[in-house]
Amino acid sequence: MKFFNVKTVAETLEVIARQFAPVRQPVTLPLGEALGLVLAEDVISAEQVPHFSRSTVDGYAVRAKDTYGASDSLPAFLDIQGKIEMGKIAGLLLREGQAQAIPTGGMIPDGADSVVMIEHVEEVGDLLNVFRQVAPGENMIRAGDDVQTGELVMAAGQRLRPQDLGVLAAIGKTSVSVYPRPIVAILSTGDEIVPSDKQELAPGEIRDINSMTIGAAARACGAEVIEGGIVQDDFDAFFSRAQELFQQADLLLLSGGSSVGTRDYTERVMQSLGDPGVLVHGVSIKPGKPTILAKAGEKPIMGLPGHPASALIIFHLFTAPLIAQLEGVLPSHLDKRIMARISRNIPSAVGRSDYVRVKLEKRGEEWWAQPVFGKSGLISTLVKSDGMVEIAANKEGIMEGEFVRVHLFH
């Protein structure tokens, strides 16, 4: 097989961002079932949060200007006008020179604009001695401080976290429109590949590691996984099984069979599943050059390298963003990599992006990235690693002590 349409890492990510979107329609789910899913529509609040101004401390509702100048040696004197109860309307209008006892969360009465903490006052009959002045708005939350009526609370494309569900509950949402979890099907190929639960291996046989690791990585990204099993290097059998899985899934991953070889049918199978066909055939990257990306209809198909370590690195770089596209996640402009110093010189060939596995260690106040060397096919090197560092295609390497960005593994 001859590589064609080889792209850079950035070009491949651009293809993914431009070509793919959720392939299934949004569904409406109860709020409690939506954790980890992605919003399919903007959420506009029909009400304000909180609904009323409330105290954030136990103390007394006051007019701030009535406390100005108060100190331990010269307190302000206010008349106590009753007590505000939790969950009840503060019925009395607070007038000049008055104070009302209020618990944390209690409703601020009309006329009051602040709360003085109970630690800073002393009751003497119906008289309140205030030993510290407060500013307007101190120790209280005003109505609408959290959310305003008509405010965009959350935009479509937001993955729902626990705090997001809390805000939605606060504005009275009981259900939400979200994209379903994408279904990822994984098919391993190769005459030498056998199920991972086979105990006695014949000479030349290799257990199917990729179905386990790639399946787990896909689930970690929020996808549902169909384990498609193993097919031998026979085009008809390969295509038949791939077509069957493709019809069930939103994304088909073909593990193995993407290296150059006379018995490699991956590209033919991907082209045969539908138009427009192969979009990327090879990426200028090490490890993982023999990566293939195709599109049939609106669905993506990706051919991953057969080596487990290379397959996982390609998954982190390309498949995870692809799954995010299928989930409806808006592209993030946040750089989620952490900065560290590289612990030794690492040479690289100009013209391709190299990804070096690293283990992080703390030295004083700084993180250092220690390269984990080993042949690209060794999955044990990933077990010993916390992440990977990119050496850009235009660099001849990185020098000891240089700051690098570490892409952390899940």
N, C-alpha and C positions, 0 to 999 in steps of 0.2 A: 504494500500500500504506500502511495506517495502522499505526503502531507501537502495540503493546499489550504489557502485562506488562513494561514497562521496569524494570530493576533497577539498583541501585548496584553498584560493583565488589565490595564485601564480600558483598553478597547473591548475586551471580553465583558467587563463589568458594565460598560456602556451598552453593549448589545443586550444584556440581560435587562437593564433598566428600560430600554426602549421597546423591547419586543414583547414583554410578558406582563400580564395583569391577572387578577383573579378570574378563574374560568367558571366558577359556580356563583349562583345568585345568593345575595345575603339572606340570612334567616333571622327571625326574631326570637330571642331567648329570654327567660327570666334573668333578672340581674345576677342572681346567685350562681347561674350556670355560665356566665360570660367571662370569667376570669381567664386571662391569657389570650383571649380572642381579640380581633381587631375591629374597631368601629367601622361600619359601612356608611354612616351618615353623620353630619354635624349634629351636635346636641346643643340646643338653645334653651336656656332656662326660662320657664314661664313664671317664675317667682324669685324673690330675693331670699338670700341666706346670710345671716339669720333673719327670721321674720320680724324680730323686734330687737331693740337695743338691750344688751344684757351685761351684767357684771361678770368680770373674770376673777373676782376675789370676794371673800367674806368681808363686809365692811358697812359703809354708810354712803348712800347716794347723796351727793351734795351739788351745789353750784360752785364751780372752781373758784370764782372770784371771792366767795365767802371765806376761803381758806388762805388767801394770799397773805404772806407775812407770818403765818403760824409757825411756831417753834416750841421747843421744850420749855423755854423760859417765858414765852409769851403766846399761849395757845389762843386759837379762835374758839368762840363760844357759839354753839348752834342749838336750836330747839329741836328735840327729837319728836318727829311726827309719825309714830307708828312703825310697823314692820312690813316689808314686802315678802310674801310667801312664794315658794317655788311653784311654778305652774299656774300662778294666778296673775291677773291683770293688776298692774300698779295703778290703783284708782285715784289716789290723791295727787293733786298738783303740788309740786315742791316750790315753795316760795322763798324769797330772800331771807337768809338767816335760819333756814330749816335744814334738817337731815332726816333721812329715813333708813332704818336698818335694812340690809339687803344681803342675801346669801349668794354664793357663786352660782351664776346662771340665772339669777333673778332678773326680772324685767325692770329696766331703768324707768323711773317715773317721769312724766312730763315736767319740764322745768329743770331737771338735773342734767348735768353734762359731764360728770365724772364720779368716781368712787374713791373714798379714802379708806385705806386698809384698816382692819380692826386693830392691828398692832399699833397703830398710830393715833388711837383715840382713847378716851376714858369717859365712861358714863357716870354722871353724878345726878341721880334722879332723872328728870326730864331734860337735863342739860348735857350736851356733848362737848367735851374738851378735845379739840383737834390740835395735835402737836406737830403736824407736818403739812405743808401746802401741797396741793395737787394741781395739775394742769388740765385744761379742757380735754376730754377724751381719755384721760388716764384711767387705767384699770377697768376698761369697758370695751365692748365691741359694739359698734353701731349697726343698726339694721342695714343689710346689704353690703357690709364690709367684705364678706366672703364671696358672694355671688350677687350680681345685679340682675333684675328682671330684663330679659332680652339679651343677656350676655352669652357669647359663644363659650360654653363651658369646656367643650372638647371637640376637636376637629376629627373628621373621618380620617382613618389611617392610624389612629392612636391605639396601641396595644393596651388592653385594660389591665391595670395593676390594682392591688387591693385598695389603695388610696383613691383611685379613679372610681371604683365601685362605690366608695363612701360618698364622694361628691354627687354621684348620680342618685344615690339614695336620698341625700339631703335635699335635692330639688324635686323629689317625689317620683322619680323614674322607677318603675317596677319591671320594665323589660327594655331591651335594647336591640337594635339591628346590627348584626355582626356578620363577618364573613365566616363560613364554615372552615374547620381545619382542613388544609389541603391533604389529599391522599397521595402518598408517595409509594410507588411500587419499585421493588429492587429485584433485578434478575442478574444472577451470576453466570458467567460463561467460561467454558474451558474444559477440555477432556480430562485435565489433571485435577480438577476441583471436585471435592467430595463433601457431603454434609459435615458440619462441624461436630456433630455428635458421634461420628464414626470413630471407634476406639483404636482399631488395628488398621494402620495405613499400609497399603501395598507400596512397593518401590515406585517413586515418581508421583504419588498422590499428595495433594495439599488440601488441608481442611479449609472450608469456606469461611474466612475471617471477615471479609468485607460485608456480607449480609448482616452480620452481628454489629460491627462497628458503625457502618453507614446507617443501618436501621436505627441504632441508638442515637446517633447524631441527629437524624431527621426528627425523631420523637422529641429530642431536646429543643428543637426549633419550633415545636408545636404541631408537627404533622402527625397524621395517622399513617401507619406503614403496612403495606402488603408485602410479605416475603414471598417472592415469586419462585424460589428454588434455584435449581441449576440446570443449564442446558449445555449440551456438548457442542463442539465446533462443527455443526451441520446447519447450513443456511435455512433449510425448510423448517427444521425443528426450532431453530433460533427465532425465525420470523413469526412462526405460529404462536409461540409462547409470548413473545414481545407484543404482538398485536392483541392478544387476549388481555394482558396486563395493562396495556395502553388504554384500552376501552374502559377499564375499571378505575384508572388513576388520573390525577391531575398532573403528575410528573412521573416520568419513567426514568429510572437510573439503571444503566447497564454497567455492571461491574466486571472489569477484565475485558479482554478482546479489543482494547483500544490501542494496543501497541502495533508496530509495523510487523506484518507477517502474512504469508500466503494464505493462512487459514483464518484470517481475521475478517469476519463478516459484519462487524459492528456498523461501519459506515453504510453498507448496503442495506442493512435492516432499518437504520434510521431514515434513510432516504425513501425506503419503500413504505414507511408508515404514513406518509402524506407530505404535501407541500406546505411551506416552501422548502423544507428539507434542511440540510446542514448549513448552519450559520457560522460556526467556528470549527475549524479542523486543525487543532494544534495551537498551543499557547507558548509563547517564548518565555518559558519558566522552567526552573529546576527546583524540586522534582515536579513532574506532572505534565511535561510537554504533550504527550499523546492524549489530550483531553478533547472531547468532541461535544459540541452543543448543536442541537437541531430543534426544529419547530414543525409540528404537524397540525394544521388547523391553528388552534390557539394554544395547544398544549406543548410544553417543552419536553425534550428527551436529552439526557446527558450521558455520555460515555465516560466513565471514570477509569483511571489507570488500574491495572490489576494488583500492583503492589499495595498492600494495606496502608502503609505509612503515606505513600504518595496520594492514595485515594482520599484519605482523611484530610490531608493538607488542601487538596483541590476542593473537597467538600466545604471546608471553612472559608476558602477564598471565594468560591463561586456558587456552590449549591445552597449554602445558607442564605445568601442574598436573594437567590432565585426563589427559595421557599417563602422568604419575606414578601417578595413581589406577589406571589400567589395568595398570600394571606391578606393582601391589601395594605401592608405597612408602607407609610410614606417614607421616602428616603430620609435618613437622618444625616444632619450636617455635623453631628457631634463625633469627634475622634475618640473612640472608646479604647484606644490603645494606651498603654502606660509607658512613660519614659524611663529608660534605664541606660546605664553605661555598659558597653560591651567589654568583656573581660580579656579579650585577646584579639590579635589581628586575624581577619578572615579575608582571604583573597577571593575574587570573583571574576568571571569572564564578562567583558562588556558585550552588550547586545541581548542579554536575557536577564530576567529577574530571578534572583536566587532567594529561596526561603530557607533560613537556617533555624533549626529547632534549638530552643534555649531553656535553661532552668534559671529561675530567679533566686537571688540571694540578697539579703539585706546587709549592707556594710555601713555602719553608722546610720546616717540619715538618708542614704541613697540606695536605690535598687541597682544591682548589677546583673547583667545577663550572661550566663555561662553557656557557651555553645555545647550542644550534645551531639557529638559526631557519631557517625555510623552510616552504613550504606542505606540508600533511600528506601529500600524495600523492607527494612527492619522496623516492625511495629513497636518493638521494645524501646526504641529511641523516643517514641511519642509518650510512652508511659513515664519515662524519666523527665519529660519536658513540661513546662508550664505554658509555653507559647512558641511563637516563631517571629523571626525578624526578617524583614525584606531588605535585600541588597538590590537597589534599583538597577535597571538595565544599563544606565549610563555611568555606573560606578565600577571601579576596578577592585572594590572591596571596602571594608571598614577597618578603622584603626582602633587599637586598644584604648579604652577610655572614652571613645566617641559616644555621644548620646544617640540612642536608637529608640524607635517605637516598637513595643512588643505587642503583637496581636495574641491575646490570651485565648487558649483553648477553652471550650465550654467545660 
